[in-house]
Amino acid sequence: MRADPTPWDHAIPDPELLRRFDVAGPRYTSYPTADRFHGGHDAVAASEALALRAFGPSATQPLSVYVHIPFCESVCYYCACNKVVTRHHERAADYLKALETEMGLVLRQMGERPVVSQLHFGGGTPTFLCDAELSSLMAMLHKHFRIAADAEVSIEVDPRTIDVQRLRHLRSLGINRLSYGVQDFDPAVQKAVHREQSVESVAALMGAAREMGFRSINVDLIYGLPLQTPTSFARTIEQVATLRPDRVALYGYAHLPHRFKPQRRIEASALPVASDKLRMLSGAIAGFIARGYSYIGMDHFALSSDPLAVAKREGRLHRNFQGYSTQPDCDLIALGVSAISKVGPSFSQNLKTLPEYYAALREGRLPVERGLKLDQDDLVRRDAIMALMCQGRLEFDPIERSHGVLVTDYFAPELDRLRQMAADGLVTLEPRAVQVTPTGWFFVRAVAMVFDRYLKREPVASASAGGASEAPSAPVRFSRIL
């Protein structure tokens, strides 16, 4: 195990490095990324993957479950998630019935009820569901899965949709982790993105959650939103740090109005320029660390005593569709419209619209639209990319033991490409390892992209750290730089 290579250099990278490396790239919440999925991997392939797990060595290992609730009462203009904007709460009833049907189909393939060590409710807005509907959903999950007594059970929360009484109900259901979608506390920015909430209301909810015994509280922030400035965002960082969430997820906004219709309501002229976005990012890293947070990497911060920070220091970080995690890599069963499952060496993504999703379930088949089965090369490269993304270090020995390859031969072209990055100060090339430098963490995806065979083989200067989400339909947030 290798300790966190701190202290970090928080200075903004050289402008020439920014010019060369600030271009589009994935966040690598998976490899291969979701935009590589294809329709040839269908419901039959997904069923086969579940059946193989039931009779394979991983059958007794705990898994993770993700439940996608797509409904939102109002649209946030920056949003790129799969969602259904409606004030008709009665629509949730049909969706819950469909989720129960999908659970039954999954269980039919898996045999015995599997143990779940992680359960996450995402969206959309999961708290669009009323208390009775949330209770019903949790009962369905307990019926089809054995949720471990010490499981991490988390839910994404829009602070505008809950009160203390609702928090109390969430806690009574066994939910022990909360993620508040804050994005920014500046009133002008909030108005510009159609998501207004006060610091005081969020502070009251966080205080109540702590009194109720929630194990962990996360706050989501986005930089690069309209009307944001380095000064205004520094105020938000200070306000959030004062609230002392256990974890903070900081995402860069990617303006893609041709892909995501709500973003067309954002005036491009109101967006901060690239240099100001870098100042926001650099200031956030420095600001949170100065207030007792560890920089986990990419888009995550955690209090130094938090299990995520401990895992980073001890070299035990993992990465999945929700970002960085302390849990070892495990199978993921994802339920609901557009959700992505990972079972064994394969990914399966559900249909993206409610009519298609409902129709598949009525026909008694898994609602899978597309996916991918990883080949041996995918598996080798996945391990290399995740080592870089999680630990900032790729050691050759584990790759060679796991896959029976000689890294210096197998990745000879990639290591050649990294030599220029080494000259630029982004990595250090050791005889039996690649180490990302503190400056390199600003461009860690650029380093990882070198090992991505699906990307066009462009010059190293084009393989960088910024860009859009891995696919419009993937359950990821936003990404631009770092």
N, C-alpha and C positions, 0 to 999 in steps of 0.2 A: 504494500500500500504506500501511496505517496501523498504527502501533505499538500495542502493548498499552496500554490506557488506565489503567495503574497510576500511583500506588499505590492499593491497594484500601482501602476503609473496612471494617474487620472488626467494627464494632460491630453488635450485634443490631438489626435494624430496629425502628422505632417499633411498639409493641404495636397501635396502631390500624391501621397498614399490614398487620401480620400478620393481624389480624382480617378485614380486607377482602380480602386477596389470597391467603391460605393455604387454597385450595380445589382441587378436582380439576383435573388437566390433563395433556396428553400430554408425553412426553419429546422428541418430534419427531426420533426416529432415522429417520423418513421423513415425507414429506408427499405425499399424504394419509396419515393414520395407518392402521394395520392394521385397526382396527375399522370402517373404511369399505369394506373389501373385500366383494365379493358373489359369489354362485355363478354369475352369468351370465358371469363371466370364468373359463372352464374350461380343460381341457387343449388344446382346439382353439385358443383365444386365445393360450395360452402357446406353443404350437408356432408359430403365426404370428409372434409376437414374436421368437422365436429365428431363424426363417427370414429375417425382415426384417433382423435384425442381420447375418446372413451375407452379405447383398447390399448392405448400407448402408455409409455412411461410417465407422461405428464398427467395421467388421469386422476391421480391422487393429490396433485399439487393445487394449491389455492389459485383462483383466478380473479381477475378484475371484471367488474360489470359497469358499463356506462349506459345511462338512460337519457335519451334526447327528448326534451319537451320543447317543441318548436314555437309555441304561442307567445306573443307579446301584445300588450294592450296598445302600445304606441311604438313608432319606429324611431330608432336612434340613427341619425343620418350617416354616421361613420360605419355602420354595422355591415359585416360581410358574412355573417353566420346564416345558416339555413333556418328560416323563421316564417311564421304565419302571423301577420299583424291583424288582430281582431279584438273587439270588445265583447264578442259573443262567447261567454265562458261556457255555455252549454256544449260547445264544440269539443270540449275536453272529454266528455263522456264516451264518445265514439273512439277517441284516441286511446283511452285507457283500455277499452275492450280489445282494441287491436294489439296493444302491448301485451296483454295477457295471452292472446292467441299466439303471438310471436314467441313469448316465453315457452309456451307449450310445445311449439314446433322445435325449438332449440333443445328442450329437455328430452324430447322424443329421440333425438339423435344422440344425445350424450348419455342416456341411460339414467344412472343414479344422480340425485341432486348434488351438484358440485359445491365445494366449499368456496366462499367468496371472502377475500381479504381486503378488497377495495371496492367501494360502491360510490359512483359519482353521478349526480343529476346535473345535466347541463342543458343549454338551450341556445336561442330562445330565452324564455324566463320560466324556470321550473316553478317559481312561486306564483305563476299564473293560476296554478291549481289551487283550489280551496283546501281547507284543512281536511275535510272528509275525503276529498279525492287523493290527497297525499297519503292519508291513512290507508285508503284502498290500494294505492300503488305499492306501498310498503308491504302490505299483506300479501299481494301477488308475488312480490320478490321473495318473501320468506317461504311461500308455498313452493316455489320452483328452485330456490337456491338455499344452501345452508350458510347463512351469513355469520362469519366467525364473531365470537364475543368481543374480540379486540380489533375488529375490522375498522379501517378508515372509511367513514361514511360522510361524504361531503356534498354540498349543494351550492350552486351559484345563485346569488341573491341580488335582486334589484332593490336597493334600499327604499325606493319609492313605493314598493308593493307590499311591505311588511310592517308590522309593529311588534311591540314586546310580546303581546299575546300570541302572535304567529310564531315568533321565535321559540316561545315556550312549547308550542305544539311540535315544532321541528325537533326540538331536543327530546321530547317524549317519544318520538318515533325512532330514536337511536341515532339520529344525525349528530355527529360530533365535530364536524368541520364546516366552516362557512367561508365563502368567497364573495366579497362585496364588490359589485361593479361600480367603481367611483369614476374612473377615467380622468377627471380634473375637477378641482374645487373652484376654479375661477368662474364667476357668474356669467361673464360675457362668453366665455368658451362654452359653458353648459348650454346657454341659449342658442349658440350657433350650431350645436350638434343635436338639439332637441332632447336634452337629458339634464333636467334641473333638479338638484338636491343640495341641501345645505350641509356644511361641516357639522353643525350642531345635531342634525338628525342622524347622521352617520355615527357620530360620537356616542349618542345616546343608545343606539342599537348595539354598538360594539361593547359598551359598558354593560348593558343588560346581558349580552351573550356570554361575557366572562363570568358574570354572577351565576349564570345557569350551568356553567361547567363545560362549555364547548372547548374542545381540546386545542383547536387551532383556528385562527382567523387570518384570511388572506384579503388583500386589497388589490384590485386590478386598476392599473393606470395606463393611459395612452398618451404618447407625445407625438407631436406633429399635427395636432388638430387645428382647425381654423381659429385664428386670433390668438393662439398661444405664442408667448415669447419666452426666451430663457428666463427673464425676470419673473413673469407670472407663474411659470412652471416651477421655479425654485420655491415660490410660496406654497404651491401645492405639495411639493416634496416635504417641506418643513411641517405643514399641517398634518400630512399622513404620518410622518415619523413621530409627531407628538402623540398621535392616537395609538402608537405602538402595536400595529398588527404583527402577528408572528411572521408573516411572509408578505412579500409584495411581488406582483407580476407586472412588469413594465414592458409594454408593447409599442412598437412604432407604427403609426398609421400609414397605410398604403392607399393612395387615392386612385381608385380604379373604377370610375363611374361607368365605363363601358361594360363592366362586369356586374357591378352591384348597383342596382337602380337607386336605392336610398342616397347613395353618395352624390347623385346628380343634384341634390339640394345644397351641396356645399360649393361655395364659390372658390375656384382654384386660386384666385388672387388673394384669398384670405389665409391661405396655407403658409406656414413658415418656410423660409428657404432652407436648403440643405445644411448650410453652415450653422444656422440657428438650431436645427434639429440635433446636430452633433453636440452643440453646447448644452442643450437640454439633457441629452444622454450622459455626457461627461459629468455635468453638474449633478444629475440624479445619482450616478455611481458614487461620486465623492460625498454627496450629501447624506446618502443612506449609510455609507460606511462610517462617516464621522459621527453618526448617531447610533452606532452599535450594531449595524447590520453587516452581515457577510455578503459579498457579491458572489452568488452561486455561479453566474455566467449567463450569457444570452439575455434572458428576460426575467431572471429571478433573483430576489434578495431574501434573506432570512435573518432573524435575530441570531446572534452567534451561538446561543444555547439551543436553538431549534434543531430537531433531528435532521433537517435538510442540510443545515450548515455543518453539522457533525459528520454527516455522510460525505459531504464534499471534502472535508479535511481528511477523512479516512479512506478516500478513494472508492466509495460505495454508491456513487450517484448512478441513477438510471434515467432514461428519458422515454416518454410515451406521448400519446396524443394530448394529454393534459399538461405536458411540459416536463420539468424535472421532478423526480420522485425518489423516495428512499426505498421503495419496494423493488425487489429483484424482478427482472424481466419475466413476465408471465403472460399467459393467454388472456385476451380481452374479449368479452362478449358484449357487443354494443347493440342496444335495442332502440328502435324508433326510426323515424324517417331520416334518411341520409347518414345514419350512424355507421361507423367503420369498426369492424371486428378484426382481431388478430388471433388466429388459432394455428398453432404450429408454424410452419413456414409459409403462411398464406394470409392475405388480407381480403376481406369481403365488405363491400359498401352497399348499404340499403338504398332503395329507390328514393328519389329526392322530393317527390310531390305526394301529398296525402292521397289523392285519388289512386295513383299507381300503387302506393304502399297498401292501401286498404284492399284493392283488387287482388293483389298477390296473396294476401292472407285469406281472403274469401275462397281462393282456389286451393288453399291448404299447402302453400309452398312458402319457403323462406323468401322474404321480400328483397332479394339481392339483385342489384343492377349490374355490378361490375366488381372486379377485384384483381388479385394477382397471386400466383404461386411463385415463391422465391426459388431461384436455382442456386447452385453451389456458389457461383460468383457473387450473387446478391448477398448471400450469407456472410461471405468473407468481407465484402465491402461494408456491409451493415455493421459488423463488429468494429471495423476500423473507424468508420464515421462516428459511431456512438462513443468510442473511446475518446476521440478528439472533442466531441461535443460535451461530454460529461466530465472528463478528467483533464482535458487540455493536453493529453499525452497519449500517444500511440506507442505501446511497447510491442516489439516484434515477437517475443517468445510466446505469449498467450495465443496470438493469431496462428503461429506455426503449430503449436500443440493442438489447437482446436480443429484446424482445417487441413493440416498436412501439406502446407505450402511453405516455400522459402520466400519470406517477405521481400528481400532485396531483389529477387528475380520477379516475383509475381507483381510487385508494385514498382518495378524499375522505372517506367515512364512517369509515374506519379512522384516518385522521389526526385526525379530530374526536375520536374516542374516546381517542386518545393524549394529547390536550391535558390531560385529567384526570390521566393518569399523569405528564405533565410537571409539573403543579402539585404532585403528590405526590413529585417528585424522582426518579422511576424512569427517565425519559428526558429528553433534551434535543432539542427540535425545531429543526433548522437549516433554512435556506431550501431546501437540496437534499439533506437527509439526516436520519435519525433515529439518535441516539446513545444507547445504554444507559449509564446512570450506574453508578458503583460500587455504590450502594445498589440500583439496578435489577437488578444481576446476581443478587441474592437471589431475584428474581422474573422472570428472563428469559423463562421460558415464558409468563408472563402477558402480556408484551409480544408475543411471537410469536403467541399465541392470538388476538389482535385481528385477525390476518390470515387466520385459519382459517375459511373459509366454511361448513365442515361443522358447526361448533359452533352451538348455539342462540345467537341474538343477545340475550344477557343484558346487564345493566348491566356496565360495566367492572369494578366491584368484585367480580364473580363470576368473572371470567376470570383465573385465577391459576396459580400455579406448582406446586402440589402435586398429588398424586393417584396413581391406580393406573397400571399399565402400560397401553400403548396398546390392547392387546387381550390376553385371556387366553392366546391361542395364539401371540402374537408372540415372537420370540426375543430378548426384552429382559429386563433384570434387574428392578430395583425402583425405584420413584420415589415421593417424597412431596412434598418441597419443594426448591426451586431446581433 
